[in-house]
Amino acid sequence: MIKPTYTAVCERAERWWAVRVEELPGVFTQVRRLDQAEAMARDAIAQMLGVPDTTFEVDVQPVVPADLRRLVAEA
């Protein structure tokens, strides 16, 4: 059985990452570190849908500003 995949878009908001789930309007969370985004998004999705957090996949997509992308590419 193929599990549905939800996209967790992560945008920096000062010292936090704001996480929104594109496919589910109104599902938001926040994390201090990007490595926490999948677990927090998974929990928020499961809560919203009323399903176990193992019944779907989460694709974490960080939004990186252009100037930072350029610095990473140069390195």
Distance bins in CASP14 RR format, pairs under 12 A and 6 or more apart:
PFRMAT RR
TARGET T0000
AUTHOR 0000-0000-0000
RMODE 2
METHOD distances of the structure
MODEL  1
1 55 0 0 0 0 1 0 0 0 0 0 0
1 56 0 0 0 0 0 1 0 0 0 0 0
2 55 0 0 0 0 0 1 0 0 0 0 0
2 56 0 0 0 0 0 1 0 0 0 0 0
2 57 0 0 0 0 1 0 0 0 0 0 0
3 42 0 0 0 0 0 1 0 0 0 0 0
3 45 0 0 0 0 0 1 0 0 0 0 0
3 51 0 0 0 0 0 1 0 0 0 0 0
3 52 0 0 0 0 0 1 0 0 0 0 0
3 53 0 0 0 0 0 1 0 0 0 0 0
3 54 0 0 0 0 1 0 0 0 0 0 0
3 55 1 0 0 1 0 0 0 0 0 0 0
3 56 1 0 1 0 0 0 0 0 0 0 0
3 57 1 0 1 0 0 0 0 0 0 0 0
3 58 0 0 0 0 0 1 0 0 0 0 0
3 59 0 0 0 0 0 1 0 0 0 0 0
4 21 0 0 0 0 0 1 0 0 0 0 0
4 23 0 0 0 0 1 0 0 0 0 0 0
4 24 0 0 0 0 0 1 0 0 0 0 0
4 45 0 0 0 0 1 0 0 0 0 0 0
4 49 0 0 0 0 1 0 0 0 0 0 0
4 51 0 0 0 0 1 0 0 0 0 0 0
4 55 0 0 0 0 1 0 0 0 0 0 0
4 56 1 0 1 0 0 0 0 0 0 0 0
4 57 1 0 0 1 0 0 0 0 0 0 0
4 58 0 0 0 0 0 1 0 0 0 0 0
4 59 0 0 0 0 0 1 0 0 0 0 0
5 21 0 0 0 0 0 1 0 0 0 0 0
5 22 0 0 0 0 0 1 0 0 0 0 0
5 23 0 0 0 0 1 0 0 0 0 0 0
5 38 0 0 0 0 0 1 0 0 0 0 0
5 41 0 0 0 0 0 1 0 0 0 0 0
5 42 0 0 0 0 0 1 0 0 0 0 0
5 45 0 0 0 0 0 1 0 0 0 0 0
5 55 0 0 0 0 0 1 0 0 0 0 0
5 56 1 0 0 1 0 0 0 0 0 0 0
5 57 1 0 1 0 0 0 0 0 0 0 0
5 58 1 0 0 1 0 0 0 0 0 0 0
5 59 1 0 1 0 0 0 0 0 0 0 0
5 60 0 0 0 0 0 1 0 0 0 0 0
5 61 0 0 0 0 0 1 0 0 0 0 0
6 19 0 0 0 0 0 1 0 0 0 0 0
6 20 0 0 0 0 0 1 0 0 0 0 0
6 21 1 0 1 0 0 0 0 0 0 0 0
6 22 1 0 0 1 0 0 0 0 0 0 0
6 23 1 0 1 0 0 0 0 0 0 0 0
6 24 1 0 0 1 0 0 0 0 0 0 0
6 25 0 0 0 0 0 1 0 0 0 0 0
6 27 0 0 0 0 1 0 0 0 0 0 0
6 37 0 0 0 0 0 1 0 0 0 0 0
6 38 0 0 0 0 0 1 0 0 0 0 0
6 41 1 0 0 1 0 0 0 0 0 0 0
6 42 0 0 0 0 1 0 0 0 0 0 0
6 43 0 0 0 0 0 1 0 0 0 0 0
6 44 0 0 0 0 1 0 0 0 0 0 0
6 45 1 0 1 0 0 0 0 0 0 0 0
6 46 0 0 0 0 0 1 0 0 0 0 0
6 48 0 0 0 0 1 0 0 0 0 0 0
6 49 0 0 0 0 1 0 0 0 0 0 0
6 51 0 0 0 0 0 1 0 0 0 0 0
6 53 0 0 0 0 0 1 0 0 0 0 0
6 55 0 0 0 0 0 1 0 0 0 0 0
6 56 1 0 1 0 0 0 0 0 0 0 0
6 57 1 0 0 1 0 0 0 0 0 0 0
6 58 1 0 1 0 0 0 0 0 0 0 0
6 59 1 0 0 1 0 0 0 0 0 0 0
6 60 0 0 0 0 0 1 0 0 0 0 0
6 61 0 0 0 0 0 1 0 0 0 0 0
7 19 0 0 0 0 0 1 0 0 0 0 0
7 20 0 0 0 0 1 0 0 0 0 0 0
7 21 1 0 0 1 0 0 0 0 0 0 0
7 22 1 0 1 0 0 0 0 0 0 0 0
7 23 1 0 0 1 0 0 0 0 0 0 0
7 24 0 0 0 0 1 0 0 0 0 0 0
7 27 0 0 0 0 0 1 0 0 0 0 0
7 37 0 0 0 0 0 1 0 0 0 0 0
7 38 0 0 0 0 0 1 0 0 0 0 0
7 41 0 0 0 0 1 0 0 0 0 0 0
7 45 0 0 0 0 0 1 0 0 0 0 0
7 56 0 0 0 0 0 1 0 0 0 0 0
7 57 0 0 0 0 1 0 0 0 0 0 0
7 58 1 0 0 1 0 0 0 0 0 0 0
7 59 1 0 1 0 0 0 0 0 0 0 0
7 60 0 0 0 0 1 0 0 0 0 0 0
7 61 1 0 1 0 0 0 0 0 0 0 0
7 62 0 0 0 0 0 1 0 0 0 0 0
7 63 0 0 0 0 0 1 0 0 0 0 0
8 17 0 0 0 0 1 0 0 0 0 0 0
8 18 0 0 0 0 0 1 0 0 0 0 0
8 19 1 0 1 0 0 0 0 0 0 0 0
8 20 1 0 0 1 0 0 0 0 0 0 0
8 21 1 0 1 0 0 0 0 0 0 0 0
8 22 0 0 0 0 1 0 0 0 0 0 0
8 23 0 0 0 0 1 0 0 0 0 0 0
8 24 0 0 0 0 0 1 0 0 0 0 0
8 27 0 0 0 0 1 0 0 0 0 0 0
8 28 0 0 0 0 0 1 0 0 0 0 0
8 29 0 0 0 0 1 0 0 0 0 0 0
8 30 0 0 0 0 0 1 0 0 0 0 0
8 31 0 0 0 0 1 0 0 0 0 0 0
8 34 0 0 0 0 0 1 0 0 0 0 0
8 36 0 0 0 0 0 1 0 0 0 0 0
8 37 1 0 1 0 0 0 0 0 0 0 0
8 38 1 0 0 1 0 0 0 0 0 0 0
8 39 0 0 0 0 0 1 0 0 0 0 0
8 40 0 0 0 0 1 0 0 0 0 0 0
8 41 1 1 0 0 0 0 0 0 0 0 0
8 42 0 0 0 0 1 0 0 0 0 0 0
8 43 0 0 0 0 0 1 0 0 0 0 0
8 44 0 0 0 0 1 0 0 0 0 0 0
8 45 0 0 0 0 1 0 0 0 0 0 0
8 56 0 0 0 0 0 1 0 0 0 0 0
8 57 0 0 0 0 0 1 0 0 0 0 0
8 58 1 0 1 0 0 0 0 0 0 0 0
8 59 1 0 0 1 0 0 0 0 0 0 0
8 60 1 0 1 0 0 0 0 0 0 0 0
8 61 1 0 0 1 0 0 0 0 0 0 0
8 62 0 0 0 0 1 0 0 0 0 0 0
8 63 0 0 0 0 0 1 0 0 0 0 0
9 17 0 0 0 0 0 1 0 0 0 0 0
9 18 0 0 0 0 1 0 0 0 0 0 0
9 19 1 0 0 1 0 0 0 0 0 0 0
9 20 1 0 1 0 0 0 0 0 0 0 0
9 21 1 0 0 1 0 0 0 0 0 0 0
9 22 1 0 1 0 0 0 0 0 0 0 0
9 23 0 0 0 0 0 1 0 0 0 0 0
9 24 0 0 0 0 0 1 0 0 0 0 0
9 27 0 0 0 0 0 1 0 0 0 0 0
9 28 0 0 0 0 0 1 0 0 0 0 0
9 29 0 0 0 0 0 1 0 0 0 0 0
9 34 0 0 0 0 0 1 0 0 0 0 0
9 37 0 0 0 0 1 0 0 0 0 0 0
9 41 0 0 0 0 1 0 0 0 0 0 0
9 58 0 0 0 0 0 1 0 0 0 0 0
9 59 0 0 0 0 1 0 0 0 0 0 0
9 60 0 0 0 0 1 0 0 0 0 0 0
9 61 1 0 1 0 0 0 0 0 0 0 0
9 62 0 0 0 0 1 0 0 0 0 0 0
9 63 1 0 0 1 0 0 0 0 0 0 0
9 64 0 0 0 0 0 1 0 0 0 0 0
10 16 0 0 0 0 1 0 0 0 0 0 0
10 17 1 0 1 0 0 0 0 0 0 0 0
10 18 1 0 0 1 0 0 0 0 0 0 0
10 19 1 0 1 0 0 0 0 0 0 0 0
10 20 0 0 0 0 1 0 0 0 0 0 0
10 21 0 0 0 0 0 1 0 0 0 0 0
10 22 0 0 0 0 0 1 0 0 0 0 0
10 28 0 0 0 0 0 1 0 0 0 0 0
10 29 0 0 0 0 1 0 0 0 0 0 0
10 30 0 0 0 0 1 0 0 0 0 0 0
10 31 1 0 0 1 0 0 0 0 0 0 0
10 32 0 0 0 0 0 1 0 0 0 0 0
10 33 0 0 0 0 0 1 0 0 0 0 0
10 34 1 0 0 1 0 0 0 0 0 0 0
10 35 0 0 0 0 0 1 0 0 0 0 0
10 36 0 0 0 0 1 0 0 0 0 0 0
10 37 1 0 1 0 0 0 0 0 0 0 0
10 38 0 0 0 0 1 0 0 0 0 0 0
10 40 0 0 0 0 1 0 0 0 0 0 0
10 41 0 0 0 0 1 0 0 0 0 0 0
10 58 0 0 0 0 0 1 0 0 0 0 0
10 59 0 0 0 0 0 1 0 0 0 0 0
10 60 1 0 0 1 0 0 0 0 0 0 0
10 61 1 0 0 1 0 0 0 0 0 0 0
10 62 1 0 1 0 0 0 0 0 0 0 0
10 63 1 0 0 1 0 0 0 0 0 0 0
10 64 0 0 0 0 1 0 0 0 0 0 0
11 17 1 0 0 1 0 0 0 0 0 0 0
11 18 1 0 1 0 0 0 0 0 0 0 0
11 19 0 0 0 0 1 0 0 0 0 0 0
11 20 1 0 0 1 0 0 0 0 0 0 0
11 28 0 0 0 0 0 1 0 0 0 0 0
11 30 0 0 0 0 0 1 0 0 0 0 0
11 31 0 0 0 0 0 1 0 0 0 0 0
11 34 0 0 0 0 0 1 0 0 0 0 0
11 37 0 0 0 0 0 1 0 0 0 0 0
11 60 0 0 0 0 0 1 0 0 0 0 0
11 61 0 0 0 0 1 0 0 0 0 0 0
11 62 1 0 0 1 0 0 0 0 0 0 0
11 63 1 0 1 0 0 0 0 0 0 0 0
11 64 0 0 0 0 1 0 0 0 0 0 0
11 65 0 0 0 0 1 0 0 0 0 0 0
12 18 1 0 0 1 0 0 0 0 0 0 0
12 19 0 0 0 0 0 1 0 0 0 0 0
12 30 0 0 0 0 0 1 0 0 0 0 0
12 31 0 0 0 0 0 1 0 0 0 0 0
12 32 0 0 0 0 0 1 0 0 0 0 0
12 33 0 0 0 0 0 1 0 0 0 0 0
12 34 0 0 0 0 1 0 0 0 0 0 0
12 37 0 0 0 0 0 1 0 0 0 0 0
12 62 0 0 0 0 1 0 0 0 0 0 0
12 63 1 0 0 1 0 0 0 0 0 0 0
12 64 0 0 0 0 1 0 0 0 0 0 0
12 65 1 0 0 1 0 0 0 0 0 0 0
12 68 0 0 0 0 1 0 0 0 0 0 0
13 19 0 0 0 0 1 0 0 0 0 0 0
13 20 0 0 0 0 0 1 0 0 0 0 0
13 28 0 0 0 0 0 1 0 0 0 0 0
13 29 0 0 0 0 0 1 0 0 0 0 0
13 30 1 0 0 1 0 0 0 0 0 0 0
13 31 0 0 0 0 0 1 0 0 0 0 0
13 32 0 0 0 0 0 1 0 0 0 0 0
13 63 0 0 0 0 0 1 0 0 0 0 0
14 30 0 0 0 0 0 1 0 0 0 0 0
14 32 0 0 0 0 0 1 0 0 0 0 0
15 30 0 0 0 0 0 1 0 0 0 0 0
15 31 0 0 0 0 0 1 0 0 0 0 0
15 32 1 0 0 1 0 0 0 0 0 0 0
15 33 0 0 0 0 0 1 0 0 0 0 0
16 28 0 0 0 0 0 1 0 0 0 0 0
16 29 0 0 0 0 0 1 0 0 0 0 0
16 30 1 0 1 0 0 0 0 0 0 0 0
16 31 1 0 0 1 0 0 0 0 0 0 0
16 32 1 0 0 1 0 0 0 0 0 0 0
16 33 0 0 0 0 1 0 0 0 0 0 0
16 34 0 0 0 0 0 1 0 0 0 0 0
16 36 0 0 0 0 0 1 0 0 0 0 0
16 37 0 0 0 0 0 1 0 0 0 0 0
16 40 0 0 0 0 0 1 0 0 0 0 0
17 28 0 0 0 0 0 1 0 0 0 0 0
17 29 0 0 0 0 1 0 0 0 0 0 0
17 30 1 0 0 1 0 0 0 0 0 0 0
17 31 1 0 1 0 0 0 0 0 0 0 0
17 32 1 0 0 1 0 0 0 0 0 0 0
17 33 1 0 0 1 0 0 0 0 0 0 0
17 34 1 0 1 0 0 0 0 0 0 0 0
17 35 0 0 0 0 1 0 0 0 0 0 0
17 36 0 0 0 0 1 0 0 0 0 0 0
17 37 1 0 0 1 0 0 0 0 0 0 0
17 38 0 0 0 0 0 1 0 0 0 0 0
17 40 0 0 0 0 1 0 0 0 0 0 0
17 41 0 0 0 0 0 1 0 0 0 0 0
17 60 0 0 0 0 1 0 0 0 0 0 0
17 61 0 0 0 0 0 1 0 0 0 0 0
17 62 1 0 0 1 0 0 0 0 0 0 0
17 63 0 0 0 0 1 0 0 0 0 0 0
17 64 0 0 0 0 0 1 0 0 0 0 0
18 27 0 0 0 0 0 1 0 0 0 0 0
18 28 1 0 0 1 0 0 0 0 0 0 0
18 29 0 0 0 0 1 0 0 0 0 0 0
18 30 1 0 1 0 0 0 0 0 0 0 0
18 31 0 0 0 0 1 0 0 0 0 0 0
18 32 0 0 0 0 0 1 0 0 0 0 0
18 34 0 0 0 0 0 1 0 0 0 0 0
18 37 0 0 0 0 1 0 0 0 0 0 0
18 40 0 0 0 0 0 1 0 0 0 0 0
18 41 0 0 0 0 0 1 0 0 0 0 0
18 62 0 0 0 0 0 1 0 0 0 0 0
18 63 0 0 0 0 1 0 0 0 0 0 0
19 26 0 0 0 0 0 1 0 0 0 0 0
19 27 0 0 0 0 1 0 0 0 0 0 0
19 28 1 0 0 1 0 0 0 0 0 0 0
19 29 1 0 1 0 0 0 0 0 0 0 0
19 30 1 0 0 1 0 0 0 0 0 0 0
19 31 1 0 0 1 0 0 0 0 0 0 0
19 32 0 0 0 0 0 1 0 0 0 0 0
19 33 0 0 0 0 0 1 0 0 0 0 0
19 34 0 0 0 0 1 0 0 0 0 0 0
19 36 0 0 0 0 1 0 0 0 0 0 0
19 37 1 0 1 0 0 0 0 0 0 0 0
19 38 0 0 0 0 1 0 0 0 0 0 0
19 39 0 0 0 0 0 1 0 0 0 0 0
19 40 1 0 0 1 0 0 0 0 0 0 0
19 41 1 0 1 0 0 0 0 0 0 0 0
19 42 0 0 0 0 0 1 0 0 0 0 0
19 43 0 0 0 0 0 1 0 0 0 0 0
19 44 1 0 0 1 0 0 0 0 0 0 0
19 45 0 0 0 0 0 1 0 0 0 0 0
19 58 0 0 0 0 1 0 0 0 0 0 0
19 59 0 0 0 0 0 1 0 0 0 0 0
19 60 0 0 0 0 1 0 0 0 0 0 0
19 61 0 0 0 0 1 0 0 0 0 0 0
19 62 0 0 0 0 1 0 0 0 0 0 0
19 63 0 0 0 0 0 1 0 0 0 0 0
20 26 1 0 0 1 0 0 0 0 0 0 0
20 27 1 0 0 1 0 0 0 0 0 0 0
20 28 1 0 1 0 0 0 0 0 0 0 0
20 29 0 0 0 0 1 0 0 0 0 0 0
20 30 0 0 0 0 1 0 0 0 0 0 0
20 37 0 0 0 0 0 1 0 0 0 0 0
20 40 0 0 0 0 0 1 0 0 0 0 0
20 41 0 0 0 0 1 0 0 0 0 0 0
20 44 0 0 0 0 1 0 0 0 0 0 0
20 45 0 0 0 0 0 1 0 0 0 0 0
20 60 0 0 0 0 0 1 0 0 0 0 0
20 61 0 0 0 0 0 1 0 0 0 0 0
20 63 0 0 0 0 0 1 0 0 0 0 0
21 27 1 0 1 0 0 0 0 0 0 0 0
21 28 1 0 0 1 0 0 0 0 0 0 0
21 29 0 0 0 0 1 0 0 0 0 0 0
21 37 0 0 0 0 0 1 0 0 0 0 0
21 38 0 0 0 0 0 1 0 0 0 0 0
21 40 0 0 0 0 0 1 0 0 0 0 0
21 41 1 0 0 1 0 0 0 0 0 0 0
21 42 0 0 0 0 1 0 0 0 0 0 0
21 43 0 0 0 0 0 1 0 0 0 0 0
21 44 1 0 0 1 0 0 0 0 0 0 0
21 45 1 0 1 0 0 0 0 0 0 0 0
21 46 0 0 0 0 0 1 0 0 0 0 0
21 47 0 0 0 0 0 1 0 0 0 0 0
21 48 0 0 0 0 1 0 0 0 0 0 0
21 49 0 0 0 0 0 1 0 0 0 0 0
21 56 0 0 0 0 0 1 0 0 0 0 0
21 58 0 0 0 0 1 0 0 0 0 0 0
21 59 0 0 0 0 0 1 0 0 0 0 0
21 60 0 0 0 0 0 1 0 0 0 0 0
21 61 0 0 0 0 0 1 0 0 0 0 0
22 28 0 0 0 0 0 1 0 0 0 0 0
22 41 0 0 0 0 0 1 0 0 0 0 0
22 45 0 0 0 0 0 1 0 0 0 0 0
22 58 0 0 0 0 0 1 0 0 0 0 0
22 59 0 0 0 0 1 0 0 0 0 0 0
22 60 0 0 0 0 0 1 0 0 0 0 0
22 61 0 0 0 0 1 0 0 0 0 0 0
22 63 0 0 0 0 0 1 0 0 0 0 0
23 41 0 0 0 0 0 1 0 0 0 0 0
23 45 0 0 0 0 1 0 0 0 0 0 0
23 48 0 0 0 0 0 1 0 0 0 0 0
23 49 0 0 0 0 0 1 0 0 0 0 0
23 56 0 0 0 0 1 0 0 0 0 0 0
23 57 0 0 0 0 0 1 0 0 0 0 0
23 58 0 0 0 0 0 1 0 0 0 0 0
23 59 0 0 0 0 0 1 0 0 0 0 0
24 41 0 0 0 0 1 0 0 0 0 0 0
24 44 0 0 0 0 1 0 0 0 0 0 0
24 45 1 0 0 1 0 0 0 0 0 0 0
24 46 0 0 0 0 0 1 0 0 0 0 0
24 47 0 0 0 0 0 1 0 0 0 0 0
24 48 1 0 1 0 0 0 0 0 0 0 0
24 49 1 0 0 1 0 0 0 0 0 0 0
24 50 0 0 0 0 0 1 0 0 0 0 0
24 51 0 0 0 0 0 1 0 0 0 0 0
24 56 0 0 0 0 0 1 0 0 0 0 0
24 58 0 0 0 0 0 1 0 0 0 0 0
25 48 0 0 0 0 0 1 0 0 0 0 0
26 44 0 0 0 0 1 0 0 0 0 0 0
26 45 0 0 0 0 0 1 0 0 0 0 0
26 47 0 0 0 0 0 1 0 0 0 0 0
26 48 1 0 0 1 0 0 0 0 0 0 0
27 40 0 0 0 0 0 1 0 0 0 0 0
27 41 1 0 0 1 0 0 0 0 0 0 0
27 42 0 0 0 0 0 1 0 0 0 0 0
27 43 0 0 0 0 0 1 0 0 0 0 0
27 44 1 0 1 0 0 0 0 0 0 0 0
27 45 1 0 0 1 0 0 0 0 0 0 0
27 46 0 0 0 0 0 1 0 0 0 0 0
27 47 0 0 0 0 1 0 0 0 0 0 0
27 48 1 0 1 0 0 0 0 0 0 0 0
27 49 0 0 0 0 1 0 0 0 0 0 0
27 50 0 0 0 0 0 1 0 0 0 0 0
27 58 0 0 0 0 0 1 0 0 0 0 0
28 37 0 0 0 0 0 1 0 0 0 0 0
28 40 0 0 0 0 1 0 0 0 0 0 0
28 41 0 0 0 0 1 0 0 0 0 0 0
28 44 1 0 0 1 0 0 0 0 0 0 0
28 45 0 0 0 0 0 1 0 0 0 0 0
28 47 0 0 0 0 0 1 0 0 0 0 0
28 48 0 0 0 0 0 1 0 0 0 0 0
29 36 0 0 0 0 1 0 0 0 0 0 0
29 37 0 0 0 0 1 0 0 0 0 0 0
29 38 0 0 0 0 0 1 0 0 0 0 0
29 39 0 0 0 0 1 0 0 0 0 0 0
29 40 1 0 1 0 0 0 0 0 0 0 0
29 41 1 0 0 1 0 0 0 0 0 0 0
29 42 0 0 0 0 1 0 0 0 0 0 0
29 43 1 0 0 1 0 0 0 0 0 0 0
29 44 1 0 1 0 0 0 0 0 0 0 0
29 45 0 0 0 0 1 0 0 0 0 0 0
29 46 0 0 0 0 0 1 0 0 0 0 0
29 47 0 0 0 0 1 0 0 0 0 0 0
29 48 0 0 0 0 0 1 0 0 0 0 0
29 58 0 0 0 0 0 1 0 0 0 0 0
29 60 0 0 0 0 0 1 0 0 0 0 0
30 36 0 0 0 0 1 0 0 0 0 0 0
30 37 0 0 0 0 1 0 0 0 0 0 0
30 40 1 0 0 1 0 0 0 0 0 0 0
30 41 0 0 0 0 0 1 0 0 0 0 0
30 44 0 0 0 0 0 1 0 0 0 0 0
31 37 1 0 1 0 0 0 0 0 0 0 0
31 38 0 0 0 0 1 0 0 0 0 0 0
31 39 0 0 0 0 1 0 0 0 0 0 0
31 40 1 0 1 0 0 0 0 0 0 0 0
31 41 0 0 0 0 1 0 0 0 0 0 0
31 42 0 0 0 0 0 1 0 0 0 0 0
31 43 0 0 0 0 0 1 0 0 0 0 0
31 44 0 0 0 0 0 1 0 0 0 0 0
31 60 0 0 0 0 0 1 0 0 0 0 0
31 62 0 0 0 0 0 1 0 0 0 0 0
32 40 0 0 0 0 0 1 0 0 0 0 0
33 39 0 0 0 0 0 1 0 0 0 0 0
33 40 0 0 0 0 0 1 0 0 0 0 0
33 60 0 0 0 0 0 1 0 0 0 0 0
33 62 0 0 0 0 0 1 0 0 0 0 0
34 40 0 0 0 0 0 1 0 0 0 0 0
34 41 0 0 0 0 0 1 0 0 0 0 0
34 60 1 0 0 1 0 0 0 0 0 0 0
34 61 0 0 0 0 0 1 0 0 0 0 0
34 62 1 0 1 0 0 0 0 0 0 0 0
34 63 0 0 0 0 0 1 0 0 0 0 0
34 64 0 0 0 0 0 1 0 0 0 0 0
35 60 0 0 0 0 1 0 0 0 0 0 0
35 62 0 0 0 0 0 1 0 0 0 0 0
36 42 0 0 0 0 0 1 0 0 0 0 0
36 43 0 0 0 0 0 1 0 0 0 0 0
36 58 0 0 0 0 0 1 0 0 0 0 0
36 60 0 0 0 0 1 0 0 0 0 0 0
37 43 0 0 0 0 0 1 0 0 0 0 0
37 44 0 0 0 0 0 1 0 0 0 0 0
37 45 0 0 0 0 0 1 0 0 0 0 0
37 58 0 0 0 0 1 0 0 0 0 0 0
37 59 0 0 0 0 0 1 0 0 0 0 0
37 60 1 0 1 0 0 0 0 0 0 0 0
37 61 0 0 0 0 1 0 0 0 0 0 0
37 62 1 0 0 1 0 0 0 0 0 0 0
37 63 0 0 0 0 0 1 0 0 0 0 0
38 44 0 0 0 0 0 1 0 0 0 0 0
38 45 0 0 0 0 0 1 0 0 0 0 0
38 53 0 0 0 0 0 1 0 0 0 0 0
38 56 0 0 0 0 0 1 0 0 0 0 0
38 57 0 0 0 0 1 0 0 0 0 0 0
38 58 1 0 1 0 0 0 0 0 0 0 0
38 59 0 0 0 0 1 0 0 0 0 0 0
38 60 1 0 1 0 0 0 0 0 0 0 0
38 61 0 0 0 0 0 1 0 0 0 0 0
38 62 0 0 0 0 0 1 0 0 0 0 0
39 45 0 0 0 0 0 1 0 0 0 0 0
39 46 0 0 0 0 0 1 0 0 0 0 0
39 53 0 0 0 0 1 0 0 0 0 0 0
39 58 0 0 0 0 1 0 0 0 0 0 0
39 60 0 0 0 0 0 1 0 0 0 0 0
40 46 0 0 0 0 0 1 0 0 0 0 0
40 47 0 0 0 0 0 1 0 0 0 0 0
40 53 0 0 0 0 0 1 0 0 0 0 0
40 58 0 0 0 0 1 0 0 0 0 0 0
40 60 0 0 0 0 0 1 0 0 0 0 0
41 47 0 0 0 0 0 1 0 0 0 0 0
41 48 0 0 0 0 0 1 0 0 0 0 0
41 53 0 0 0 0 1 0 0 0 0 0 0
41 56 0 0 0 0 0 1 0 0 0 0 0
41 57 0 0 0 0 0 1 0 0 0 0 0
41 58 1 0 1 0 0 0 0 0 0 0 0
41 59 0 0 0 0 1 0 0 0 0 0 0
41 60 1 0 0 1 0 0 0 0 0 0 0
41 61 0 0 0 0 0 1 0 0 0 0 0
42 48 0 0 0 0 0 1 0 0 0 0 0
42 49 0 0 0 0 0 1 0 0 0 0 0
42 51 0 0 0 0 0 1 0 0 0 0 0
42 52 0 0 0 0 0 1 0 0 0 0 0
42 53 1 0 1 0 0 0 0 0 0 0 0
42 54 0 0 0 0 1 0 0 0 0 0 0
42 55 0 0 0 0 0 1 0 0 0 0 0
42 56 1 0 0 1 0 0 0 0 0 0 0
42 57 0 0 0 0 1 0 0 0 0 0 0
42 58 1 0 1 0 0 0 0 0 0 0 0
42 59 0 0 0 0 0 1 0 0 0 0 0
42 60 0 0 0 0 0 1 0 0 0 0 0
43 49 0 0 0 0 0 1 0 0 0 0 0
43 50 0 0 0 0 0 1 0 0 0 0 0
43 51 0 0 0 0 0 1 0 0 0 0 0
43 52 0 0 0 0 0 1 0 0 0 0 0
43 53 1 0 0 1 0 0 0 0 0 0 0
43 54 0 0 0 0 0 1 0 0 0 0 0
43 56 0 0 0 0 0 1 0 0 0 0 0
43 58 0 0 0 0 0 1 0 0 0 0 0
44 50 0 0 0 0 0 1 0 0 0 0 0
44 53 0 0 0 0 1 0 0 0 0 0 0
44 56 0 0 0 0 0 1 0 0 0 0 0
44 58 0 0 0 0 1 0 0 0 0 0 0
45 51 0 0 0 0 1 0 0 0 0 0 0
45 52 0 0 0 0 0 1 0 0 0 0 0
45 53 1 0 0 1 0 0 0 0 0 0 0
45 54 0 0 0 0 0 1 0 0 0 0 0
45 55 0 0 0 0 1 0 0 0 0 0 0
45 56 1 0 0 1 0 0 0 0 0 0 0
45 57 0 0 0 0 0 1 0 0 0 0 0
45 58 1 0 0 1 0 0 0 0 0 0 0
45 59 0 0 0 0 0 1 0 0 0 0 0
46 52 1 0 0 1 0 0 0 0 0 0 0
46 53 1 0 1 0 0 0 0 0 0 0 0
46 54 0 0 0 0 1 0 0 0 0 0 0
46 55 1 0 0 1 0 0 0 0 0 0 0
46 56 0 0 0 0 1 0 0 0 0 0 0
46 58 0 0 0 0 0 1 0 0 0 0 0
47 53 0 0 0 0 1 0 0 0 0 0 0
48 56 0 0 0 0 0 1 0 0 0 0 0
49 55 0 0 0 0 1 0 0 0 0 0 0
49 56 0 0 0 0 1 0 0 0 0 0 0
50 56 0 0 0 0 0 1 0 0 0 0 0
62 68 0 0 0 0 0 1 0 0 0 0 0
62 69 0 0 0 0 0 1 0 0 0 0 0
62 72 0 0 0 0 0 1 0 0 0 0 0
63 69 0 0 0 0 0 1 0 0 0 0 0
64 70 0 0 0 0 1 0 0 0 0 0 0
64 71 0 0 0 0 1 0 0 0 0 0 0
64 72 1 0 0 1 0 0 0 0 0 0 0
64 73 0 0 0 0 0 1 0 0 0 0 0
65 71 0 0 0 0 1 0 0 0 0 0 0
65 72 0 0 0 0 0 1 0 0 0 0 0
66 72 0 0 0 0 0 1 0 0 0 0 0
66 73 0 0 0 0 0 1 0 0 0 0 0
67 73 0 0 0 0 0 1 0 0 0 0 0
67 74 0 0 0 0 0 1 0 0 0 0 0
68 74 0 0 0 0 0 1 0 0 0 0 0
68 75 0 0 0 0 0 1 0 0 0 0 0
69 75 0 0 0 0 0 1 0 0 0 0 0
END
